[in-house]
Amino acid sequence: MPENRYSSSYSRMTRARRRPAPASLKQFGLHLTRIIRLSYRGLSRRRPGDPSALRSTGWSILILAICSGSASFASSPIARDGGSIELAGVIYRLDGIDAPAFDQLCIDDHADSWACGVDARDQLARLIGDHAVRCEDLGPDSQYAKRRVGVCTVGETMSLNQILVRQGLAMNLEPTARGRFRADEADARENRRGLWKGCFVAPQEFRGGRKDGALLGGACRADKDREIREALFPYEPAMPPGCSVKGKFALRAQVTGNVGIYHVQACRSYPALTHPDRWFCSEDDAKAAGFRKAYNCRPFVRQRTP
């Protein structure tokens, strides 16, 4: 099996953020602020019960309601990984799909190691582009604390959930999908799009550290089973840029209902952990994946400014 190659994929990867809002939108926001400020300045000079004052108040409330209800105006969406979006400070896991974790590795159609988790997030960022994203909130996520489940759309097209499965960058996830994306997954598998062009394990099996999971994709070879699994679960996985939190699967973590333990640089165990199973970009990401913090970490102390 060829040597793992991460540098090209990771060097191309940038934080999947939208470009800054157009100048016209910023000018609209500034103009709106001036209108509201002048409106309230005028209200302070009018007598209570003045009809014109009530009309001004009504218009101000209406404008604020319209703007606050627009997700595209309130915040720029961020693709956190191949299957989750942060919008207006809320992280939505795309309902009914299973997309690769950011640090997941796959095998491409040339039998080379492929940072498919990075590519999945980059593709989601490209689909978002400069478009307005709206997410239908389906409630709290039972799997990941502090996250919500949502169906997110760009414009009037089909949902991002369905597009990712159709492109082969996510799988139909039962029982939550209820068969909605089964045909899209079958079409992607038949035409070897995205993940299906190579060889991979289901994202949920990667996140659970199940190295004996079923191998999927058109490039899997039965006579290369051991080599493929070594590439999908390398002994020394490369650290993605900016993602320095180490995760290690541990049976003792199951006592607290977790799958593993994560270590940050403030932990005494951090230097000694030379072969982590997972890499995370933040503590929140590690917690969302079911890892708890190591008990030997120094507490964060905010330095006082003189």
Secondary structure, 3 states (H helix, E strand, C coil): CCCCCCHHHHHHCCCCECCCCCHHHHHHHHHHHHHHHHHHHHHCCCCCCCHHHHHHHHHHHHHHHHHHCCHHHHCCCEEEECCEEEECCEEEEECCEECCCCCCCEECCCCCEECHHHHHHHHHHHHHCCCCEEEEEEEECCCCCCCEEEEEEECCCCEHHHHHHHCCCCEECCCCCCCCCHHHHHHHHHCCCHHHHCEECCHHHHHCCCCCCCCECCCCCHHHHHHHHHHHCCCCCCCCCCCCEEEEECHHHHHHCCCEEEECCCECCCCCCCCCCEEECCHHHHHHCCEEECCCECCCCCCCCC
